Amino acid sequence: MVNVAILGFGTVGSGVAEVLAGHESSIARKADGLIKLKYIVDVRDFPDSPFQDCFVKDFAIVENDPDVDIVVETIGGVGVALEFTRRALEAGKSVVTSNKELVATHGYELNLLAKEKGVCYLFEASVGGGIPIIRPLSQCLAANEILEIHGILNGTTNYILTRMVRAGLPFDTALREAQKRGYAERDPSADVDGHDACRKICILADIAFGRHVSPEQVPTEGIRSVTLADMNYAEGAGKKIRLLGRAIRLDDGRVCAYVAPHLIDQSDPLAGVEDVFNAISVRGDAIGDVMFYGRGAGKLPTASAVVADVMDVARNLGHRKALLWEEGGPDTVGGAEEIRSRWYVRAASGADALKNAVGGKLLAGRGTGGEAALITDAAMTRGELDKKLSGVEALSVIRVLN
């Protein structure tokens, strides 16, 4: 029998408990033995919970119990979650987590500690919720040299952008609707400012390219500045706006990673990904393009990924499974300014000047006043684009998107 402790009884933690209890017999069959929930650590009281007998408030009880084999960390953040994860690994217990912020910032050191202690540190649920991506990337696609990963990594922003297009809602209204439906937090900054997608693309880059990419090295732009006018211009050009995280292998072996709104062709599979769904596209030198699609968040989808990791550890108890990458540094990451792209440019005035400055066909749309928008004919770096734009005094640039 394998004993599990859950840290944190929020949305994901309670989902993990429900999945473990509700699927006990099938999990036992697939994991070659019974997996039992022994503890739930939370400082709050849950008097009506069916798991009442499992609750404790002191992590040291878990830490010092030699019968606990696996610790599931669903606290979130990098404060207490980091401390408890370190202590669990030091105590010789494997750790499974859905904590994207912790993995993105401290995954390298925590994996080293797990290796030193001969245990596992697994985090399938940290990217894409219930979408399997970490294991396929590290195992099924291991024979490939990964060239690029990009995708819709945040369901909240995708829902907001979908509602802006389908219902004609301005950003603020679509955000309030997302909050009312439980898709966005009261403080939505991690989602709408791109930080959540940034953490996820860092984790994917770590695994795909084998070097630690820190969130501080990833230029990140969210969707607050995207307006209905931008949506209309994009639609007129046969495109949609999506917030994408991208990680690209450069020719010299460095990684370029960034998060920003993109205009993508309506024929692109990602253009059909709407509402709270996520999709991740991986390009390998042998396999070409593959895409992973599904619900990127939610109580039970995320819990299912966590429990799958728990089962993986249980099947291989005593035989460590490694997800390792090398230490990063300034020489690991190339700047997004090195990527060449065709750019969407919207300016408040000077349609002819805009066209003459950067080249491209003016877009039909429903802007205001004398504004204009185009997509450049030629691919260029952002620096090259800015140089062209800065040379024209008549322009008043409103928006630039990939």
N, C-alpha and C positions, 0 to 999 in steps of 0.2 A: 504494500500500500504506500502511496505517495501523499504526503501531507502538504497542504498549500495554505499560505497566509496572504490575505489581501490587505494592502495599505490604502485606505481611503474608500469610503462608501458613497461616492457620488454617482454620477450617471454611469460611467464605465465600470467602476468597482461593483456596484449593485448588479449590473448586467452580467459581469463575470460570475458572481455568486449564483445568479439565476440559471445561467447556462450550465455551470458545474452541477447544480442540483437537479435541474430539469432533464439533463441528458446523461445522467450518471452511468447508466448501464451501457449505452452506446459508446460513451467516452472510455469506459473501462475496457470494453472489447477492443477498441481501436488503439488504445494506449497500452495494451498488454497488462492491465492491472488497474485496481481501484485508485481513483484520485479523490481525496477527501479534503473538504474545506475545514480547516481546524481553527483558524483565527481570522477575524476582521479587525484591523486597527483603525480606530477613528475616535477623536476626542468628543464627538457628539453622541447623544443618546438616540437610539432607534427602538423605542419600546414596543412598536407594533410590527417589527421586522420578523419574518419567519426564521431568520438566522440569529435570533437574539442570543442563543447560547454561545455563539462564536465571538462576540464582541469583547475586545479589551482596549484599554486606552494607552497602555505603555508598550512601546515597540520593543523594549528590552525583553519582554516575555517571549516574543517571537525570536528575537536575536539569540536568546540563551536556551531555546528549546531545541535539543539535538534531533528531535523527530520531524522538525519542519524542513522540508527539502527544497521547496520553491516559494519565493516571495513574489507576489504580483503587485507592482507599484503603479497605482492609478491616482496618486495625489496631485501630480502636475507641478510645473514650475521647477526651479533649481535650488530651492532652499532646503526644506525638510526632506524633500524627495531625494536630493543628492546625498544628504547625510545618511538617510536610512538605507539607500542603495549601497553605499560604500560599506556600511556596517553589516549589511546582509551578506555581501560578497566576502568580506573579511571573515565572517563566521562560517564560510564554506557553503552558503546557500545560493542556488541559482536564482537569478532575477529575471522576470518577464515584465515588460512595461509597454504602455501606450503613450508615454511622455515624450512628445516630439522635441520639446525645448531642451530637455535633459540630454537626449540622445544627440541632438545637433551640436550642443555646446560641450558636452563631456563624454560623448560616446567613446572616443579614442581611449581616454584614460580608464574608463570603466571596463572596457573590453580587455585592456592590459591587466587590470586587477583580477578580472574573472579568469583570465588565462593563468595568472600566477597562482590562484587558489584552486584551479582545476574544476571550475564550475562554468555555467553558461550565463550569458547576458543576451537576451533575445528581445526583439522590438518590432515584430511584423506590424502591429497595430499603430505604430507611430507615424506611418505614411499611408494614406488612403483608407483608413478605418478598416472596413471589412474586405477591401480589395487586396488580393494577394499580389504583392510586388517585391517585397524584400527577399523572400525565399526564391521566387523565380529569377530575380536578378542575380542573386549570389550563387544559385545552383543550376537552374535550367538553362540559363544563358551564359554560364561560366566559360564556355569554350569560345565565346565571342570577345573581340575587342569592342567595347561599347564606344560609339562615336558621339551619340547625343541622347539625352533624355529631356523631354519637355512634356508639359501637360497642365491640365486644370487640377490644381491641388487643393483648392479650398471651396467647399460647397456653399458657404455663405455668400461669397462674392459672386459665384456663378448664379445663385438664385437671384441676387439683386440685379445683375446684368440681364438675366432672362426676363425679369419682370419689367425692366426699363424698356426692353424691345417689345414684348408681347402686350403689355398693358399701357405703354406710353407713360410710365411713371417716372418722375424725376428721381435722382439718386436718394435724396432724403426721405421721400415717401416710400420708396422700395425698401430702404433700410428699416424704417419703422415697421413695415409689414413683415419683414424677416424677423425682427425682434418679437413681434406679436405672435408669430407662429413658432417661436422657439428655435429658429435657425441662427439667430445672431444674439450675442451676449448684450447685456446692458451697456457695457463698454466694448464696442465692436472693433476697436483699433487694431487688435492682433490680426483680425480677418481683413478688414477693408483697407488697411495700410500695407498689407502684403507680408507681415511678419510670419504668420503661420505658414504661408507658402514658401517663404524663405527657409524656414527651418526644415521643411520637408525636402526641398531640392538639395539642401546641404547633405542630408542623410543619404539620399539617392546618389549624389555625386561621390560621397565617401565610398560607398560600396561599388559603384560602377567603375570608378577611376583609381581606387586604391590609395587615395591620399586624403587627409582630413581637410575639409573645407569648412571654415568657420562662418557663421552668419554675418560677422563683422566684415567679411571679405566679399559679401554678395550685395551689389547695388539693388535696392528694393523700392519699387513704386507701387502704390495701391490703386484703387479705383475711385477715390473721392473726387478727382477732377474730371472724370468722364461724365459727359452730359448727353441729354437726348439729341442735341444737335450732332454730336460726334456719332451717335448711333445711326442717325438718319443719313449722314454722309457715308458711313460704312455700308449701310444697306444699299444705297444708291450705287456703290461700287461693287456690289455682289459679295460683300464681306460681312463678318460679324466681329464684335469686340469681345475678347476673352482675356482674363488675367492668367498669364502663363508663368510658370517657373521653368527655366531652361538651364541645362548644364551641358556644355559642349567641350569635347576634347580638341584642343588646338594642335596645330601641326608639330609644335615643339614639345608636346606632352603635357603642357599646363592645362588647367581647366578654366573655362569661362562660365561663370554661373551668375544669373540675375533673375529678378522677378519684375514684370511690367505688363501693362495692358498691351495686347497685340491685335492687329487686324488680321484675321485669317479668312481664307477663301471659304465660301459656303460649301464647296465640294470637299473640304478637309473634314475627316471624321470628327475632329474636335468641335467643329461648328455645330454638330448635332447634339452635343452634350449640354443638357439644359438643367434648370432647377438646381437641386442640391447634389447632383451627380458629379463625380470626378472621373477623369480619364488620364492615363499616363502612357505616352508613346516612347518606346525604346528603339533605338536604331543600332544594330550590331553589324560588324563587317561581314559576318557569315549569314546571319538570319535575315538581314534587312530590317524592315519595320514591323514591330508588334505593338499591340495596344491592350491595356488593361483598363476595364471600365466597371463602374458600379457605385454604390453609395459610399461616399468618402468619410462619413461620420455616422453618428447615431449610436444609441445604447447597445443594442444587440449586434449590429454588424461589427462594431469595434470589439465588443466582448468576444465574438466568435473568433476573431483573429488572435486575441490574447489567449484564449483557451487552447487554440491550435498550437501556440508556442509552448504552453504548459504541457500539453500532450507530447510534444516533440522532446522536451526535456525529460519527461517521465519515461518515455521509451528508451532514452539513451542515458539514463541516470548512471553516473560514474564514468561516462565516456563523453568528454567535453566536445560540444559543437562550437566551432569558432566562426565569428564574423569579425575579421580583423582588417584594418587598413593602416597605412603608414602615417606617421606624424606629418602634419602640414607645415606651412610657413609662407612667407611672402613670395617665394618662388613657385609655389604650388598653383597659384591662381593668376590668370590673365584677366585684364580689365574688359568689361563689356564694351568699352570704346573701341576694341579691336574687331568687333563683329560688324560685318557689312550687311546692310539691309536696305530695302526700299521703305521709305518713311511716309507716314501720313502727317501732313502739316496743315494746320488750320490757322488762318490769320484774320485779324479783325478788319483789315483794309488792304487794298492794293492787289487785286486778283491778278492783273497782268504782271505786276512786279514780282509776285510770288512765283508765278509760272516761269518768268524769265530767270529768276534767281536760282531755282532748284530743278526746273524741268519736270514735266508731268502734265497729265490731263486734269483739268478742273473737275471736281465732283459735283453732281447734282445733290442738293440737300435743302434743308429748311433751317438755315442759319438766320441771323439777324443783320440788318443794315447792309453794309457793303462787304461783309466778310466772305471768305472763300476758303476752300480746302482742296487738297490734291494728294495723290500718292506719287512719289518721285518715280520717274522712269528708270533711273539708274540706281544700283545698289551703292551705298557709301557708308562710311562710319559716321557715328553721331558727331564727331569732331568736324569732319568734312562738311556735314550738313549745317552745323552751327556756323561755320566759317562763311558759307554761302549766304545764310540768312542774315548774319550780322553786317554784311556788306550792303544791305538795302535799307535805307532810312525809312522808307514809306511803309515798311511792314510792322505790324504789331502782332506777334505770334501768340496765339491762344493755347495751342496744344500741339505736341509732337508725340506720335505713337509709333511703335515698331510696325 
